[in-house]
Amino acid sequence: MDYSYPFSLDWSTEEIIDVVTFFEGIEMAYETGIRREEMMTRYENFKNVVPAMSEEKTYFREFEAESGYASFPVIREMKAAGANSVIKINK
């Protein structure tokens, strides 16, 4: 990993951890797979920090530009998948 995670200096340490943990989940969805329930928890925590859709899109774009991992396909798959599924995105 040779990139940084997007975050705001206005966030608390806990909020930064929640956002970084979410983006680590995105990475896992591409690299090894992640349980749907785990990704849902990470996304819910992310949404508590970044509730606005426009702001979410901004952070998603920044993360994709840095890492090459698109967040939207993971979120779409997470919402469509059944319980106890594993989310694995093929690049």
CNS distance restraints for C-alpha pairs under 8 A (distance, minus, plus):
assign (resid   1 and name CA) (resid  67 and name CA) 7.96 0.50 0.50
assign (resid   3 and name CA) (resid  66 and name CA) 5.72 0.50 0.50
assign (resid   3 and name CA) (resid  67 and name CA) 6.25 0.50 0.50
assign (resid   4 and name CA) (resid  66 and name CA) 6.91 0.50 0.50
assign (resid   5 and name CA) (resid  20 and name CA) 6.39 0.50 0.50
assign (resid   5 and name CA) (resid  23 and name CA) 7.46 0.50 0.50
assign (resid   5 and name CA) (resid  63 and name CA) 6.30 0.50 0.50
assign (resid   5 and name CA) (resid  66 and name CA) 7.81 0.50 0.50
assign (resid   6 and name CA) (resid  20 and name CA) 7.98 0.50 0.50
assign (resid   6 and name CA) (resid  59 and name CA) 6.13 0.50 0.50
assign (resid   6 and name CA) (resid  62 and name CA) 6.41 0.50 0.50
assign (resid   6 and name CA) (resid  63 and name CA) 6.19 0.50 0.50
assign (resid   7 and name CA) (resid  11 and name CA) 7.66 0.50 0.50
assign (resid   7 and name CA) (resid  16 and name CA) 6.47 0.50 0.50
assign (resid   7 and name CA) (resid  19 and name CA) 7.30 0.50 0.50
assign (resid   7 and name CA) (resid  59 and name CA) 7.65 0.50 0.50
assign (resid   8 and name CA) (resid  16 and name CA) 7.79 0.50 0.50
assign (resid  11 and name CA) (resid  15 and name CA) 5.69 0.50 0.50
assign (resid  11 and name CA) (resid  16 and name CA) 6.21 0.50 0.50
assign (resid  12 and name CA) (resid  16 and name CA) 6.29 0.50 0.50
assign (resid  13 and name CA) (resid  17 and name CA) 6.22 0.50 0.50
assign (resid  14 and name CA) (resid  18 and name CA) 6.25 0.50 0.50
assign (resid  15 and name CA) (resid  19 and name CA) 6.31 0.50 0.50
assign (resid  15 and name CA) (resid  46 and name CA) 8.00 0.50 0.50
assign (resid  15 and name CA) (resid  49 and name CA) 6.08 0.50 0.50
assign (resid  16 and name CA) (resid  20 and name CA) 6.11 0.50 0.50
assign (resid  17 and name CA) (resid  21 and name CA) 5.91 0.50 0.50
assign (resid  18 and name CA) (resid  22 and name CA) 6.21 0.50 0.50
assign (resid  18 and name CA) (resid  42 and name CA) 7.15 0.50 0.50
assign (resid  18 and name CA) (resid  45 and name CA) 5.95 0.50 0.50
assign (resid  18 and name CA) (resid  46 and name CA) 5.87 0.50 0.50
assign (resid  18 and name CA) (resid  49 and name CA) 7.77 0.50 0.50
assign (resid  19 and name CA) (resid  23 and name CA) 6.39 0.50 0.50
assign (resid  19 and name CA) (resid  45 and name CA) 7.54 0.50 0.50
assign (resid  19 and name CA) (resid  46 and name CA) 5.25 0.50 0.50
assign (resid  19 and name CA) (resid  49 and name CA) 7.45 0.50 0.50
assign (resid  20 and name CA) (resid  24 and name CA) 6.11 0.50 0.50
assign (resid  21 and name CA) (resid  25 and name CA) 6.31 0.50 0.50
assign (resid  21 and name CA) (resid  42 and name CA) 6.67 0.50 0.50
assign (resid  22 and name CA) (resid  26 and name CA) 6.56 0.50 0.50
assign (resid  22 and name CA) (resid  39 and name CA) 7.48 0.50 0.50
assign (resid  22 and name CA) (resid  42 and name CA) 4.88 0.50 0.50
assign (resid  22 and name CA) (resid  43 and name CA) 6.02 0.50 0.50
assign (resid  22 and name CA) (resid  45 and name CA) 7.74 0.50 0.50
assign (resid  22 and name CA) (resid  46 and name CA) 6.23 0.50 0.50
assign (resid  23 and name CA) (resid  27 and name CA) 6.39 0.50 0.50
assign (resid  23 and name CA) (resid  63 and name CA) 7.82 0.50 0.50
assign (resid  24 and name CA) (resid  28 and name CA) 6.24 0.50 0.50
assign (resid  25 and name CA) (resid  29 and name CA) 6.23 0.50 0.50
assign (resid  25 and name CA) (resid  34 and name CA) 6.92 0.50 0.50
assign (resid  25 and name CA) (resid  39 and name CA) 6.22 0.50 0.50
assign (resid  25 and name CA) (resid  42 and name CA) 7.17 0.50 0.50
assign (resid  26 and name CA) (resid  30 and name CA) 6.76 0.50 0.50
assign (resid  26 and name CA) (resid  69 and name CA) 7.19 0.50 0.50
assign (resid  26 and name CA) (resid  70 and name CA) 7.87 0.50 0.50
assign (resid  26 and name CA) (resid  71 and name CA) 6.17 0.50 0.50
assign (resid  26 and name CA) (resid  74 and name CA) 6.62 0.50 0.50
assign (resid  27 and name CA) (resid  31 and name CA) 6.11 0.50 0.50
assign (resid  27 and name CA) (resid  69 and name CA) 6.73 0.50 0.50
assign (resid  28 and name CA) (resid  32 and name CA) 5.28 0.50 0.50
assign (resid  28 and name CA) (resid  33 and name CA) 5.32 0.50 0.50
assign (resid  28 and name CA) (resid  34 and name CA) 5.88 0.50 0.50
assign (resid  28 and name CA) (resid  88 and name CA) 7.99 0.50 0.50
assign (resid  29 and name CA) (resid  33 and name CA) 4.27 0.50 0.50
assign (resid  29 and name CA) (resid  34 and name CA) 5.31 0.50 0.50
assign (resid  29 and name CA) (resid  74 and name CA) 6.80 0.50 0.50
assign (resid  29 and name CA) (resid  87 and name CA) 5.72 0.50 0.50
assign (resid  29 and name CA) (resid  88 and name CA) 4.80 0.50 0.50
assign (resid  29 and name CA) (resid  89 and name CA) 5.73 0.50 0.50
assign (resid  30 and name CA) (resid  69 and name CA) 7.47 0.50 0.50
assign (resid  30 and name CA) (resid  88 and name CA) 5.81 0.50 0.50
assign (resid  30 and name CA) (resid  89 and name CA) 4.87 0.50 0.50
assign (resid  30 and name CA) (resid  90 and name CA) 6.24 0.50 0.50
assign (resid  30 and name CA) (resid  91 and name CA) 6.92 0.50 0.50
assign (resid  31 and name CA) (resid  88 and name CA) 7.63 0.50 0.50
assign (resid  31 and name CA) (resid  89 and name CA) 7.97 0.50 0.50
assign (resid  32 and name CA) (resid  88 and name CA) 6.91 0.50 0.50
assign (resid  33 and name CA) (resid  86 and name CA) 6.11 0.50 0.50
assign (resid  33 and name CA) (resid  87 and name CA) 5.35 0.50 0.50
assign (resid  33 and name CA) (resid  88 and name CA) 4.38 0.50 0.50
assign (resid  33 and name CA) (resid  89 and name CA) 7.44 0.50 0.50
assign (resid  34 and name CA) (resid  38 and name CA) 6.88 0.50 0.50
assign (resid  34 and name CA) (resid  39 and name CA) 6.66 0.50 0.50
assign (resid  34 and name CA) (resid  86 and name CA) 5.42 0.50 0.50
assign (resid  34 and name CA) (resid  87 and name CA) 5.31 0.50 0.50
assign (resid  34 and name CA) (resid  88 and name CA) 6.77 0.50 0.50
assign (resid  35 and name CA) (resid  39 and name CA) 6.37 0.50 0.50
assign (resid  35 and name CA) (resid  84 and name CA) 6.76 0.50 0.50
assign (resid  35 and name CA) (resid  85 and name CA) 5.97 0.50 0.50
assign (resid  35 and name CA) (resid  86 and name CA) 4.36 0.50 0.50
assign (resid  35 and name CA) (resid  87 and name CA) 6.06 0.50 0.50
assign (resid  36 and name CA) (resid  40 and name CA) 6.07 0.50 0.50
assign (resid  36 and name CA) (resid  78 and name CA) 5.82 0.50 0.50
assign (resid  36 and name CA) (resid  81 and name CA) 7.28 0.50 0.50
assign (resid  36 and name CA) (resid  83 and name CA) 7.01 0.50 0.50
assign (resid  36 and name CA) (resid  84 and name CA) 6.40 0.50 0.50
assign (resid  36 and name CA) (resid  85 and name CA) 5.49 0.50 0.50
assign (resid  36 and name CA) (resid  86 and name CA) 5.54 0.50 0.50
assign (resid  36 and name CA) (resid  87 and name CA) 5.97 0.50 0.50
assign (resid  37 and name CA) (resid  41 and name CA) 6.28 0.50 0.50
assign (resid  37 and name CA) (resid  83 and name CA) 7.38 0.50 0.50
assign (resid  37 and name CA) (resid  84 and name CA) 6.98 0.50 0.50
assign (resid  38 and name CA) (resid  42 and name CA) 6.30 0.50 0.50
assign (resid  39 and name CA) (resid  43 and name CA) 6.02 0.50 0.50
assign (resid  39 and name CA) (resid  78 and name CA) 7.22 0.50 0.50
assign (resid  40 and name CA) (resid  44 and name CA) 6.07 0.50 0.50
assign (resid  40 and name CA) (resid  78 and name CA) 7.14 0.50 0.50
assign (resid  41 and name CA) (resid  45 and name CA) 6.23 0.50 0.50
assign (resid  42 and name CA) (resid  46 and name CA) 6.16 0.50 0.50
assign (resid  43 and name CA) (resid  47 and name CA) 6.08 0.50 0.50
assign (resid  44 and name CA) (resid  48 and name CA) 6.33 0.50 0.50
assign (resid  45 and name CA) (resid  49 and name CA) 6.75 0.50 0.50
assign (resid  46 and name CA) (resid  50 and name CA) 6.00 0.50 0.50
assign (resid  46 and name CA) (resid  51 and name CA) 7.98 0.50 0.50
assign (resid  47 and name CA) (resid  51 and name CA) 4.79 0.50 0.50
assign (resid  47 and name CA) (resid  52 and name CA) 7.97 0.50 0.50
assign (resid  50 and name CA) (resid  55 and name CA) 6.60 0.50 0.50
assign (resid  50 and name CA) (resid  56 and name CA) 6.08 0.50 0.50
assign (resid  51 and name CA) (resid  55 and name CA) 7.68 0.50 0.50
assign (resid  51 and name CA) (resid  56 and name CA) 7.33 0.50 0.50
assign (resid  52 and name CA) (resid  56 and name CA) 6.19 0.50 0.50
assign (resid  53 and name CA) (resid  57 and name CA) 6.18 0.50 0.50
assign (resid  54 and name CA) (resid  58 and name CA) 6.39 0.50 0.50
assign (resid  55 and name CA) (resid  59 and name CA) 6.38 0.50 0.50
assign (resid  56 and name CA) (resid  60 and name CA) 6.10 0.50 0.50
assign (resid  57 and name CA) (resid  61 and name CA) 6.10 0.50 0.50
assign (resid  58 and name CA) (resid  62 and name CA) 6.23 0.50 0.50
assign (resid  59 and name CA) (resid  63 and name CA) 6.06 0.50 0.50
assign (resid  60 and name CA) (resid  64 and name CA) 6.14 0.50 0.50
assign (resid  60 and name CA) (resid  70 and name CA) 7.10 0.50 0.50
assign (resid  60 and name CA) (resid  71 and name CA) 5.92 0.50 0.50
assign (resid  60 and name CA) (resid  72 and name CA) 7.68 0.50 0.50
assign (resid  61 and name CA) (resid  65 and name CA) 6.09 0.50 0.50
assign (resid  61 and name CA) (resid  70 and name CA) 7.71 0.50 0.50
assign (resid  62 and name CA) (resid  66 and name CA) 6.29 0.50 0.50
assign (resid  63 and name CA) (resid  67 and name CA) 5.88 0.50 0.50
assign (resid  63 and name CA) (resid  68 and name CA) 7.51 0.50 0.50
assign (resid  63 and name CA) (resid  69 and name CA) 7.16 0.50 0.50
assign (resid  63 and name CA) (resid  70 and name CA) 7.65 0.50 0.50
assign (resid  64 and name CA) (resid  68 and name CA) 4.67 0.50 0.50
assign (resid  64 and name CA) (resid  69 and name CA) 4.90 0.50 0.50
assign (resid  64 and name CA) (resid  70 and name CA) 5.15 0.50 0.50
assign (resid  64 and name CA) (resid  71 and name CA) 7.30 0.50 0.50
assign (resid  70 and name CA) (resid  74 and name CA) 7.49 0.50 0.50
assign (resid  71 and name CA) (resid  75 and name CA) 6.37 0.50 0.50
assign (resid  72 and name CA) (resid  76 and name CA) 6.03 0.50 0.50
assign (resid  73 and name CA) (resid  77 and name CA) 6.05 0.50 0.50
assign (resid  73 and name CA) (resid  89 and name CA) 7.62 0.50 0.50
assign (resid  74 and name CA) (resid  78 and name CA) 5.99 0.50 0.50
assign (resid  74 and name CA) (resid  87 and name CA) 7.30 0.50 0.50
assign (resid  74 and name CA) (resid  89 and name CA) 6.90 0.50 0.50
assign (resid  75 and name CA) (resid  79 and name CA) 6.20 0.50 0.50
assign (resid  76 and name CA) (resid  80 and name CA) 6.27 0.50 0.50
assign (resid  77 and name CA) (resid  81 and name CA) 5.82 0.50 0.50
assign (resid  77 and name CA) (resid  87 and name CA) 6.79 0.50 0.50
assign (resid  78 and name CA) (resid  87 and name CA) 6.61 0.50 0.50
assign (resid  81 and name CA) (resid  85 and name CA) 6.24 0.50 0.50
assign (resid  81 and name CA) (resid  87 and name CA) 7.72 0.50 0.50
